[in-house]
Every structure is written in structure tokens, then in C-alpha cells.
Amino acid sequence: MRAGVLALQGAFREHRRHLEALGAEVTEVRLPADLAGLGALVLPGGESTTMRNLLTSTGLTQPLRDFYAGGGALWGSCAGAILLAREVGGVTLEDSLNLMDTAVERNAYGRQVASFEADLQVAGLPGGPLPVMFIRAPRIVRVGPAAEVLAEHAGEPCLVREGRLLASTFHPELGHDSRLHQFFLEMVRQKK
Ligand SMILES: NC(=O)CC[C@H](N)C(=O)O
């Protein structure tokens, strides 16, 4: 299985390490041509405004939408989940990917100091709670009818699947637990 990580900014190396530990071949995506031959792509956490600017300057915005339309699977974590959402802070950001029927609010738990760790119960994930970090995390304030909420934090969705799209408002890649990466790779295999 060949998977990509969007490598413009943010925690892409950590995602790469988890995917490789699970036996995936990983391509770092910086230009449209890097998407060739990929079936799945992780959009890492980082800073979504910077990422949107870099998507525009690298010409990746439309190729990423085409990648999804052509059958590719995407997982956005934190800033990546913001890039996937159709609505950010109540508006549609024209230069974002706008692929997932979700509305998000950025930095919704406060500033950097309000970052926290949590152990999440994830539906269908064997092996007990998943340790994750929320870092200047967004909140998912609306999910569409096709969404499956796989985990909640304090009663709000924080891990949502919609077909070939997965969005997590937290970072699962900063620790040693690769189960959510495994889940994503399984999700990609099943769609085939
Ligand atoms: N850890 C993160 O990815 C934070 C996301 C960041 N607050 C943003 O809005 O882009």
C-alpha cells in the first residue's frame, strides 16, 4: 500500500513514521506530481492558514480535490481536519479543500496553554482507550448525515468518518500508539 503525507508544514514526519512502522510505503507530497500512484493521504496537524497558503502556491488545492474525486482516501488531523471541512468559523474558505460535510471552529479550546492530553474511547478500535493530544485544537460543531462519529471528547465529536474521509481534531501521531493509523490503512483497503 502506498500512502502519502502532505509535507508542506506541520507534523508530517511523525505520521510518516507510524505509517512506515505499519508496513506502508510513504511518499511526502509537496507538489501535484507527488500524488501519482497514491491511494491514501494524511493531512497533518500544523497551522491551517499557512497550509492553505502553501496549497495555493504549490498548486495542490485542485489536485487534492481531484485525488478524492478519483477514489483517494484522506485523513486530516487537527489543521488537516480544518482543511477538509466545508465550513470554518461559519464560512466557506474558497482556498480550502471543502471535501467533508462538517463545520469546524478553529482554536476552540483556547490558546497553546489550553492544549491537553486525553484517552479516547474509539468505536471499533481494539485494545482500549487511545492516548492523544489536543493542541490548539478545533471543534467539530456540525457533522453531515453521512458522518459516523467514532469518538467524542466531553460529549463533542472529535473523530469523524464520512466514507473515504477521516477527520480527527487531535494528534494521534505524537505518541507511540499506531492503532489509528492502522485503522486508516484498513479503511483504505476496505474501499478497494
Ligand atoms: N495542532 C494543530 O494542528 C492546530 C491547528 C491550528 N490551530 C489551526 O487553526 O490551523
The ligand as an ORCA input file, in Angstrom:
! r2SCAN-3c Opt
* xyz 0 1
  N      -2.385     21.412     16.133
  C      -2.994     21.953     15.118
  O      -2.993     21.430     14.004
  C      -3.636     23.259     15.409
  C      -4.465     23.821     14.277
  C      -4.366     25.323     14.284
  N      -4.893     25.876     15.490
  C      -5.057     25.882     13.053
  O      -6.039     26.515     13.139
  O      -4.567     25.663     11.994
*
